Amino acid sequence: GLFDADHKRPLPRYVFRVGVITSLQAAALADIRRAMQRRVPHIEYVVHHTLVQGEGAASAIVRALKDADSQRYDVLILARGGGSLEDLWSFNEEAVVRQVYACQTPIVVGVGHESDFTLAELASDVRAATPTAAVELISRSTTELLGEVEYRYERMQVMWHRQMQRLAQKLDRAEMGLVTPDKYVERLAQRTEKSWGLLQQNMGNRLDRLTRSNA
C-alpha cells in the first residue's frame, strides 16, 4: 500500500513555507533556489541538510524528513540531482520510502533527471521529474497570485456595491412608511379638534338636559 493512489494527498492551493530536504552541496539545491527566486520569491523555504548518497545516507534522509515534517511547513520537497543508479540508491531504501509515506506534511519528491525513477518518488504525494519541476508543482507564480487577488478585489467591490444598493432601496422603502414631524403634528391637531368637538357636543347635551330638568 505504500504506492497506493488513495493515500496521496493534494498539494495545498496556497503555499508560503516550504521545507527542502537535500544536501547543501547538491546541484539540486542550486536549481531549487533559482526556481524559487524566479517563480515565487514570496515563499519562505528552509533547507534541512542531509547526505543524499553513500553510506549512512538513508538514515540521514529519514532523520531530515522527520525533522522537517515536525516544523509545520505547508509542503515538503525531497530532492537531489542526477547520478548513476548507485548514487540514487538511498532513495530506494525501505526506511526512506516508509518515512516519505509516513510524512504528515504533503510531500513532493524529485530525484535525478526526468527518466530516473525511485521508490521514494512513488511513495510521495506528487512525483516531480526534476528538482526545478518540484518548485513549479508546489507553487503558483507570484504573477498568478497577484492576478487572483486583483480579480477577487474587483468581485468584492461589485458585491459591496450591490449590497449598498439593496440597503439604500430598503432604506427608501422604510422612509416612505415614516410620518414626517409636520405630518405628525397635523394628525395630532386633527385628533385634538375632533375630541374638542365631541367634548363641546357632550357638554351642550348635558346642559340641555339640566335646563329641562330644572324647568
N, C-alpha and C positions, 0 to 999 in steps of 0.2 A: 503493500500500500504506500510505499514511500514516494512513488511517482504518480499516484492516483490524481486525476484531474479534479475530482471532487474536493480534494484538500486544498487546492490552490486558491489563494485569495486575490481579489482585485487590488490593484495599487490605488492608493488614495488619490482623489482628484486634485487636491492641493497639497503640495509638499514644501516645507520650509526648513526642515532639519533632516540631514542625511548622515548616516554612519557609513563610512567607507572602510572596508576591511581589505587590506592589501599590504604589500611591503613598501616602506618609504623609498626603497631603491628601485621599485618596479617601474618599467616603462608605462604600465597601465595607469599608474598614479598621475604621471605627466599628462596622459591622454584625458583622464577624468578632469584634471584641473583646467585644462584648456577648454574642454567642453562646458564645464560649469561656468567659466568666465565668459565664454561666448554666448551661451544659450540662456543661462539662468543665474546671473550674478546676484540675484536677491536671495538665493538659497544658501543657508549656512551648512557647511559639512565639516565633519571631524574624521580624521584618519586614525584608524586603530591598526597599528603596525603588527605584522605577523610575517613569519617565514612563509614563503609560497612554494618552496621546493626543497628537496633534500631531506636528510634525516631530521626527525623532530618537527617537520613542517605540519603534518596532520594534527598533532596535538596542539601546536601553536595556533593553528587556524581555529580549532574548536574553542580554545580559550578566548581568542579575539572575538569570535562570534557571540559567545556568552556575554562577554563584557559589553559589546555594542548593543546586544539585544536588551540589556538592562537599562539603557540610557534614554529610553522613551523617544527615540527618533521616529520620524514619520515613515521612513523606509530605510532599508539597508542595501548596500551594494558590496558584494564579494567579487573581487576581480583580480586578474593577473593577465600579463601579456602572453604572446605566443611562445611556443617551445616544442621540444620533442615530446613524445608520449611519456617518456620517463620524467621529464620536467613537470608535466602536468599531473602526474600520477597521484599526488597528495589529494587532489580534488575528486579522486575515485575511491578514496579510503572510506570504509564504512562509518567510522566515527565522524568524519566530516559530513558525509551525506546525511546521517541521522541528526546531526546538530542543525544543519540547514533546514531539514524538515521540522525540527522542534522549535525553531525561532517563532516567537510571538509577534515580532515585527515583520510586516511584509518584506520579502527579500528578493532582489534581482541578482542573478549570478551570471557574470560574463567572463569566461576564461578562454584565453587563446584567441585564435582567429575564427572567422565565420565557419570554417569547415571543421573546427575542433568541437568535440562533444565530450562532456564529463558527466559523471553520475550526480555530482553536486548541482549542476545546471538542471538536470531532470527533476531533482527533488525540490528545486526552488519554486517560488510562486510564478516567476517570469524568467525565462532564459533570454539573455542578451547575446547577440552574435559577437560583440566586441565590448570592451570597457566603455568606449565612446558611446556605443549604442545603448548601454545601460543608463547613461545620463539622459539620453533622449527619451527613454522609456519611462523614467520615473518623474519626468517634469514636463510641464508646459512652458513654452518660452515666455520670457517677460513681456514681449510684444503681444502675444496672445492673451496673457492675463490682463494687461492694460486695456486691450480691446474689450474684453468681457466686462471689466469694471466700468468702462465708459458706456457700454450697452445697458448694463444694469442701472447705472445712474440715470440714463435717459428714460428708461422704463419707469423708474421710481418717480421722476419728475412728472411723467404723463399720468401715473396713478394718483399722485398727490394733487395734480390739477383737477382731475375728475372728482376726487373726493371733496375738494374745496367747492367745486361747482354744486355737488349734491348737497353739501351743508348750506351753501348760500340759498339754494332753492328751498330747502327745508325751513330756513330762517324767514324767507319771504312769505311762505305759507303761514308760518306762525304769526308773523306780524299782521297779516290780513285778518286773523281772528282776534287780534287785540283791539281794545277800545282806547282811543286817544283820550288824554285828560279833558279836553274840551267836550268831547262826546259824553264822557262820564258825568261831567258837571251838568250837561244838558239833560241827561237822563234823571239825575237826582232832582233837578228843578221840576221836571215833569211829574215825577212821583210826589214831590212836595206839594205842587199845585193841586194835584188830584186829591191828595189827602186833605188839604185845606178846604177844598170844595166840599168833600164829604163831611168834614167837621162842621162847616157852616150849615150844610143841609140838615145834619142831625140836630144842631143847636136850634135851628129855626123850627124844626118839627117839635122839639121838646117845649120850646116857648109857646107854640101854638096850643099844645096840649095843656100846659099850665094855665094859659089865658082862659081856655074854655072851661077848665075845672073851677077856676076862681069866679067866673061869671055865674 
